[in-house]
């Protein structure tokens, strides 16, 4: 099944629309035809010959009117407001369908109007969607759901859960909701954001994951039983992202609760993974976390690796951490040298750098947005252009797309309502103001509405070639896709640092209200849960002040004692023994023992790649 002439024309139009990169659109006044300067399979012409530059999947537009359309349509504020209302309607159709047909199961099945447990049996969609309610301004429902989750969700269950997915969706979702609780008008405990019921829930969930990190290398297993720990028969092979996607959530937990265990374990895993890179600076796709041997040696930026690179950049910004930034820049140098071809990123053999898979994966579409955080806008725009042309070809991004053939890969034709291209559009619109990215957002909105809407929600697309649907609506559709789509069309949103002093855009927090929170600089985890770096520094500062005050009082109570003797180096306490300051008022809690195993912003923090530190 080949695209029609008209489909090819619009693919070329999508490429030309990005006025910042018109070099791939060649004007040639002729009989109104489209001739291929590159000969991809997309338009029914012969495939790219060996040695020919792969600028697929483009067809080169040779029509004058096409070049006249290169300037992106300009959206008025009234149009953007109307689109935001459409996005809200999309959210509530999906959200209400979940509540009516699927709660308390993890996910909605939109074709049969029922639910199913997928990642752990803890009402995952509700946890994942909680902060989206606040993004859309629904404080009342946010408060109701936050209270409902506290009463109904229990992590002491005999369930095998993905360590990676539980971290990014559950821990990340609860942390984000906790940090937005003040803005949502919830009753706050004294000392918030350094204490609170949603923070305690996030901590409880994270503690259930800690047995996975008890390995010889510090790299975690991929699966853990929430009640019993890691099974003795659990495979030691896990993906790269499953090792390196914890620093945002775990560092946030440690800084808010005062317990360093979480951040230390995340850093230990990152450093162990860093030591396994090849001689040419690349990492593979799957690794044995016990032997440190690479099982899958394909290196790229897509599935199985993607959020590892994302967390190095975002962790560096959120934590002002030069070590994490250095790691990413070293990786990026190798990625640009070995995997980048004509602004596509291919998969290569991690030791040799030879191409192993000339495919684009939909999960790679986060990359232009990540590049924008580092100021690499020119490269980001060109890569986004390639990805957008694929979207225009199919009305969505197939999971795998053959770059030489300009078409889907067999058995990888689906689109499960992923957010990554919309995410990049949001970042690039923030960075450039180019309304091309708003056009992508409108295209996405209309594609999702026309192709995937059902009476009971929105369904994943099983095959983009004929728009056959699948009976699943993953929780990230409400957590990420709709959230990024809404934020794309709301440039003055508080998550972008919008608003002015005095209009409620800032909040007080910490002991005695001594911290300014919510002033911008939010960092999104890989599930689009926003984290406020100011809260981390607020709670860390208070913890440091308490330690200093304790030392002063102790020295005054012991005449002749000048200072506290140097602390002896001690190992981190076992996961189940670590102390937390996130306690209920008046309660002295000891974290429950974990049994031995029996069976995934920066206007204020980063501008064009400049990361600000306290000494800047």
WOQUI-V929992 format. One record per residue. N is the residue number from 1. RES is the residue in one letter. PSI is psi in whole degrees, -180 to 180 (NA if undefined). BURIAL is # if it has 24 or more other C-alpha atoms within 12 Angstrom, else .. Layout:
N,RES,PSI,BURIAL + N,RES,PSI,BURIAL
This chain:
1,X,112,. + 2,X,150,. + 3,X,151,# + 4,X,170,. + 5,X,-42,. + 6,X,-41,. + 7,X,-43,# + 8,X,-40,# + 9,X,-44,# + 10,X,-30,# + 11,X,-45,# + 12,X,-39,# + 13,X,-41,# + 14,X,-38,# + 15,X,-38,# + 16,X,-22,# + 17,X,-29,# + 18,X,95,# + 19,X,-13,# + 20,X,-10,# + 21,X,73,# + 22,X,-1,# + 23,X,-25,. + 24,X,-5,# + 25,X,107,# + 26,X,125,# + 27,X,129,# + 28,X,110,. + 29,X,112,. + 30,X,-148,. + 31,X,26,. + 32,X,19,. + 33,X,172,. + 34,X,118,# + 35,X,142,# + 36,X,121,# + 37,X,-32,# + 38,X,147,# + 39,X,69,# + 40,X,162,# + 41,X,-20,# + 42,X,-47,# + 43,X,12,# + 44,X,10,# + 45,X,169,# + 46,X,153,. + 47,X,168,# + 48,X,131,# + 49,X,152,. + 50,X,135,. + 51,X,-10,. + 52,X,139,. + 53,X,132,. + 54,X,86,# + 55,X,33,# + 56,X,157,# + 57,X,34,# + 58,X,146,# + 59,X,139,# + 60,X,125,# + 61,X,128,# + 62,X,23,# + 63,X,133,# + 64,X,-41,. + 65,X,-27,. + 66,X,-42,# + 67,X,-32,# + 68,X,-23,. + 69,X,4,# + 70,X,-33,# + 71,X,124,. + 72,X,146,# + 73,X,140,. + 74,X,126,. + 75,X,133,. + 76,X,164,. + 77,X,-35,. + 78,X,-42,. + 79,X,-43,. + 80,X,-38,# + 81,X,-41,. + 82,X,-38,. + 83,X,-39,# + 84,X,-39,# + 85,X,-37,. + 86,X,-39,# + 87,X,-40,# + 88,X,-43,# + 89,X,-39,. + 90,X,-46,# + 91,X,-50,# + 92,X,-29,# + 93,X,-44,# + 94,X,-44,# + 95,X,-48,# + 96,X,-34,# + 97,X,-39,# + 98,X,-49,# + 99,X,-40,# + 100,X,-31,. + 101,X,-20,# + 102,X,-29,# + 103,X,136,# + 104,X,18,# + 105,X,166,# + 106,X,-43,# + 107,X,157,# + 108,X,140,# + 109,X,103,# + 110,X,-13,# + 111,X,-33,# + 112,X,-1,. + 113,X,49,# + 114,X,-171,# + 115,X,169,# + 116,X,150,# + 117,X,136,# + 118,X,-52,# + 119,X,0,# + 120,X,-4,# + 121,X,51,# + 122,X,49,# + 123,X,52,# + 124,X,-42,# + 125,X,-37,# + 126,X,-41,# + 127,X,-44,# + 128,X,-33,# + 129,X,-6,# + 130,X,-49,# + 131,X,-22,# + 132,X,-35,# + 133,X,-42,# + 134,X,-36,# + 135,X,-38,# + 136,X,-3,# + 137,X,14,# + 138,X,81,# + 139,X,-39,# + 140,X,-48,. + 141,X,-34,# + 142,X,-49,# + 143,X,-43,# + 144,X,-46,. + 145,X,-38,# + 146,X,-42,# + 147,X,-40,# + 148,X,-43,. + 149,X,-39,# + 150,X,-32,# + 151,X,-23,. + 152,X,-25,. + 153,X,131,# + 154,X,125,# + 155,X,-1,# + 156,X,69,# + 157,X,151,. + 158,X,77,. + 159,X,136,# + 160,X,121,# + 161,X,147,# + 162,X,126,# + 163,X,-45,# + 164,X,-53,# + 165,X,-39,# + 166,X,-37,# + 167,X,-52,# + 168,X,-34,# + 169,X,-49,# + 170,X,-58,# + 171,X,-47,# + 172,X,-43,# + 173,X,-41,# + 174,X,-38,# + 175,X,-45,# + 176,X,-46,# + 177,X,-39,# + 178,X,-44,# + 179,X,-19,# + 180,X,-2,# + 181,X,-36,# + 182,X,-45,# + 183,X,-28,# + 184,X,-3,# + 185,X,17,. + 186,X,155,# + 187,X,126,. + 188,X,145,# + 189,X,153,# + 190,X,135,. + 191,X,-5,# + 192,X,139,# + 193,X,14,# + 194,X,2,# + 195,X,162,# + 196,X,156,# + 197,X,-38,# + 198,X,-32,# + 199,X,-41,# + 200,X,-37,# + 201,X,-43,# + 202,X,-41,# + 203,X,-42,# + 204,X,-43,# + 205,X,-43,# + 206,X,-37,# + 207,X,-30,# + 208,X,-19,# + 209,X,-18,# + 210,X,-34,# + 211,X,-26,# + 212,X,-23,# + 213,X,-5,# + 214,X,76,# + 215,X,163,# + 216,X,-27,. + 217,X,-17,# + 218,X,-8,# + 219,X,135,# + 220,X,154,# + 221,X,162,# + 222,X,-24,# + 223,X,144,# + 224,X,143,# + 225,X,125,# + 226,X,-19,# + 227,X,-39,# + 228,X,-11,# + 229,X,-151,# + 230,X,131,# + 231,X,143,# + 232,X,-21,. + 233,X,6,. + 234,X,135,# + 235,X,140,. + 236,X,-1,# + 237,X,126,# + 238,X,165,# + 239,X,162,# + 240,X,-43,# + 241,X,-32,# + 242,X,-14,# + 243,X,-36,# + 244,X,22,# + 245,X,59,# + 246,X,-15,# + 247,X,-33,# + 248,X,-53,# + 249,X,-44,# + 250,X,-38,# + 251,X,-39,# + 252,X,-45,# + 253,X,-47,# + 254,X,-43,# + 255,X,-33,# + 256,X,-38,# + 257,X,-18,# + 258,X,4,# + 259,X,111,# + 260,X,-7,# + 261,X,-47,# + 262,X,-52,# + 263,X,-40,# + 264,X,-42,# + 265,X,-39,# + 266,X,-42,# + 267,X,-39,# + 268,X,-42,# + 269,X,-43,# + 270,X,-44,# + 271,X,-36,# + 272,X,-42,# + 273,X,-39,# + 274,X,-36,# + 275,X,-11,. + 276,X,0,# + 277,X,157,# + 278,X,176,# + 279,X,-24,. + 280,X,10,# + 281,X,17,# + 282,X,159,# + 283,X,154,# + 284,X,-160,# + 285,X,-38,# + 286,X,140,# + 287,X,148,# + 288,X,112,# + 289,X,-7,# + 290,X,-50,# + 291,X,-14,. + 292,X,22,# + 293,X,138,# + 294,X,123,# + 295,X,-43,. + 296,X,119,# + 297,X,21,# + 298,X,127,# + 299,X,133,# + 300,X,-164,# + 301,X,8,# + 302,X,-143,# + 303,X,134,# + 304,X,-14,# + 305,X,-32,# + 306,X,-58,# + 307,X,-14,# + 308,X,-49,# + 309,X,-39,# + 310,X,-42,# + 311,X,-25,# + 312,X,-43,# + 313,X,-52,# + 314,X,-34,# + 315,X,-39,# + 316,X,-41,# + 317,X,-49,# + 318,X,-39,# + 319,X,1,# + 320,X,51,# + 321,X,111,# + 322,X,-30,. + 323,X,-45,. + 324,X,-40,# + 325,X,-41,# + 326,X,-43,. + 327,X,-49,# + 328,X,-44,# + 329,X,-35,# + 330,X,-44,# + 331,X,-44,# + 332,X,-36,# + 333,X,-44,. + 334,X,-39,# + 335,X,-45,# + 336,X,-35,# + 337,X,-39,. + 338,X,-26,# + 339,X,-15,# + 340,X,126,# + 341,X,113,# + 342,X,44,# + 343,X,13,# + 344,X,159,# + 345,X,115,# + 346,X,174,# + 347,X,135,# + 348,X,163,# + 349,X,127,# + 350,X,-24,# + 351,X,-30,# + 352,X,-25,. + 353,X,9,# + 354,X,145,. + 355,X,128,. + 356,X,-33,. + 357,X,109,# + 358,X,61,# + 359,X,154,# + 360,X,129,# + 361,X,143,# + 362,X,-31,# + 363,X,-18,# + 364,X,-12,# + 365,X,-6,# + 366,X,-20,# + 367,X,-44,# + 368,X,-38,# + 369,X,-40,# + 370,X,-41,# + 371,X,-37,# + 372,X,-31,# + 373,X,-24,# + 374,X,3,# + 375,X,9,# + 376,X,64,# + 377,X,-39,# + 378,X,-48,# + 379,X,-40,# + 380,X,-43,# + 381,X,-44,# + 382,X,-40,# + 383,X,-41,# + 384,X,-39,# + 385,X,-45,# + 386,X,-46,# + 387,X,-39,# + 388,X,-35,# + 389,X,-34,# + 390,X,-42,# + 391,X,-45,# + 392,X,-27,# + 393,X,-36,# + 394,X,-12,# + 395,X,21,# + 396,X,172,# + 397,X,117,# + 398,X,153,# + 399,X,-43,# + 400,X,140,# + 401,X,122,# + 402,X,118,# + 403,X,-45,# + 404,X,-38,# + 405,X,-19,# + 406,X,37,# + 407,X,173,# + 408,X,160,# + 409,X,140,# + 410,X,131,. + 411,X,12,. + 412,X,40,# + 413,X,-1,# + 414,X,162,# + 415,X,101,# + 416,X,38,# + 417,X,38,# + 418,X,155,# + 419,X,-7,# + 420,X,-40,# + 421,X,-37,# + 422,X,-39,# + 423,X,-49,# + 424,X,-38,# + 425,X,-40,# + 426,X,-48,# + 427,X,-43,# + 428,X,-32,# + 429,X,-39,# + 430,X,-36,# + 431,X,-31,# + 432,X,-26,# + 433,X,9,. + 434,X,123,# + 435,X,-3,# + 436,X,-38,# + 437,X,-29,# + 438,X,-35,# + 439,X,-41,# + 440,X,-43,# + 441,X,-43,# + 442,X,-41,# + 443,X,-45,# + 444,X,-45,# + 445,X,-47,# + 446,X,-36,. + 447,X,-47,# + 448,X,-42,# + 449,X,-46,# + 450,X,-34,. + 451,X,-38,# + 452,X,-9,# + 453,X,136,# + 454,X,170,# + 455,X,-21,. + 456,X,27,# + 457,X,-144,# + 458,X,133,# + 459,X,144,# + 460,X,150,# + 461,X,120,# + 462,X,-35,# + 463,X,113,# + 464,X,-14,# + 465,X,-37,# + 466,X,7,. + 467,X,32,# + 468,X,138,. + 469,X,158,# + 470,X,152,# + 471,X,60,# + 472,X,138,# + 473,X,101,# + 474,X,153,# + 475,X,-25,# + 476,X,-14,# + 477,X,-42,# + 478,X,-33,# + 479,X,-38,# + 480,X,-59,# + 481,X,-51,# + 482,X,-37,# + 483,X,-49,# + 484,X,-37,# + 485,X,-44,# + 486,X,-44,# + 487,X,-30,# + 488,X,-39,# + 489,X,10,# + 490,X,74,# + 491,X,-16,# + 492,X,14,. + 493,X,150,# + 494,X,-27,# + 495,X,-20,# + 496,X,5,# + 497,X,19,# + 498,X,166,# + 499,X,167,. + 500,X,163,. + 501,X,133,. + 502,X,-11,. + 503,X,16,. + 504,X,9,. + 505,X,-20,# + 506,X,157,# + 507,X,155,# + 508,X,149,# + 509,X,178,# + 510,X,-180,# + 511,X,123,# + 512,X,15,. + 513,X,30,. + 514,X,4,. + 515,X,144,# + 516,X,120,# + 517,X,162,# + 518,X,25,# + 519,X,6,# + 520,X,-179,# + 521,X,20,# + 522,X,143,# + 523,X,126,# + 524,X,130,# + 525,X,-179,# + 526,X,-4,# + 527,X,16,# + 528,X,27,# + 529,X,116,# + 530,X,135,# + 531,X,136,# + 532,X,108,# + 533,X,-29,# + 534,X,-33,# + 535,X,-37,# + 536,X,-45,# + 537,X,-32,# + 538,X,-54,# + 539,X,-36,# + 540,X,-40,# + 541,X,-42,. + 542,X,-40,# + 543,X,-41,# + 544,X,-42,. + 545,X,-38,. + 546,X,-41,. + 547,X,-42,. + 548,X,-41,. + 549,X,-40,. + 550,X,-42,. + 551,X,-42,. + 552,X,-47,. + 553,X,-38,. + 554,X,-40,. + 555,X,-34,. + 556,X,-31,. + 557,X,-10,. + 558,X,91,. + 559,X,140,. + 560,X,-14,. + 561,X,117,. + 562,X,-41,. + 563,X,164,. + 564,X,130,. + 565,X,152,. + 566,X,137,. + 567,X,140,. + 568,X,147,. + 569,X,128,. + 570,X,154,. + 571,X,155,. + 572,X,141,. + 573,X,156,. + 574,X,153,# + 575,X,-42,# + 576,X,-13,# + 577,X,-12,. + 578,X,148,# + 579,X,152,# + 580,X,147,# + 581,X,2,# + 582,X,76,# + 583,X,156,# + 584,X,153,. + 585,X,125,. + 586,X,-1,. + 587,X,138,. + 588,X,106,. + 589,X,139,. + 590,X,129,. + 591,X,139,# + 592,X,145,. + 593,X,139,. + 594,X,130,# + 595,X,157,# + 596,X,154,. + 597,X,133,# + 598,X,-14,. + 599,X,NA,. + 600,X,NA,# + 601,X,-164,# + 602,X,23,# + 603,X,-34,# + 604,X,-13,# + 605,X,-27,# + 606,X,120,# + 607,X,115,. + 608,X,44,# + 609,X,-6,# + 610,X,114,. + 611,X,123,# + 612,X,136,. + 613,X,176,. + 614,X,-23,. + 615,X,0,. + 616,X,NA,.
